[in-house]
């Protein structure tokens, strides 16, 4: 087909085609520049949105942490109230359990009739010391530092030669040890 066209027309057609191709290339370059700018703008917008979402999530996380802290505080207060109530129940049980035990024991037929005054005195003679011993054991197990301070104030125990109540278990006792050997 190109052979049918005269050479001057062919040249003019080639020049025109080249111009058209160059214009198309220029147009495509401008389009690519616009698309690149649109991509940069989109990327910037995505970064901004990601930053905004991250800030929002951090804010929500902070609110959740505050709510969790408040719930933990409320839980601790409730646990303290429960602990106080349980302690009260335990103290009342320690107070009345020895009396109930000895009442049941003395009500057995082995001891005869409990209506006699000497049995009533026997009941109190066993119940009061058992209750005191129960509270002493409880205090020794749960309130050790307070009991140690109280025992230090007693004149007999403050001179205790081995220093047990002063916390000198297994340490070099010096003068106290010598004094203990003299007593033994």
Order of alpha helices (4+ residues) and beta strands (2+ residues): alpha-alpha-alpha-alpha-alpha
